[in-house]
């Protein structure tokens, strides 16, 4: 435990953390881990998960199974039935993931913030040809997943997904240290856009909400269950995919291979649920954004 504490102290130093997680061949290491994590050899699997536990607060007590075929299998684990009760509050959207809340608040026109003093625009994030009018002056929440968290993401409300876009990019770390140093980081990393229209009943009927899963170093792989494609650094398929997939609130939509970030974009009229603020931990299924209008 003493060795672990000493290592974590070193890694918590901003300059060292940034050097070790960003000034490295990010994409090569990300591709390597994507391959390595799927190795099903028992010694490799057990050593990998053991090292992961040593350097994190990984807790598998809620996992549906306790034996995994590979580190990747553990990364993308399912939870026991009922482990995440899903709020049915008709005035609220629920968190799509287990996460730590990062920057959040009103969208200033189309300007959003990744950290204090580090703005980006919806056009930067979604592309210059994207129609961002429905989120102008709306609200956003940045949800950061750590490596040990549950990595699947779920529908925040009854909704229909009508469009997906994929953006290839870099694999910068997305921790708070990097977000304070790399301008427009989310707009540089690999990411996907999931456009949804909320379904009733209740006042949220018809509202346009977007989820933007952002990949990161060692993570670049995003699976959406309603598309027969795995987005990753070597993906060369269509960048814009029309679809018509319906989900109930809390239903699983996909997963990250490791941990990263989901940005939620909501139209004007939503605000962060009472008691939540930057640094708050949320669980999938608890109220996240509440309708105020």
Secondary structure, DSSP 8 states (H G I E B T S, - for coil): -HHHHHHHHHHTSHHHHHHHHHSS-HHHHHHHHHHHTT---HHHHHHHHHHHHHTS----TTBS-S--SSHHHHHT--B-TTSS-----TTEEE-SSSEEEEEEEE-BTTEEEEETTEEEEHHHHH-TTS--GGGTT-EEEEEE--TTS--EEE-SSSEEEEEEEEE--B----SHHHHTTSTTHHHHB-EEEEEEEE-SSSTTTT-EEEEEEE--TTT-EEEETTSS-EEETT--S-SEEEEEEEE-TT-EEEEESS--EEEEEE-TTEEE-TT--TT-EE-TTSEEEEE--
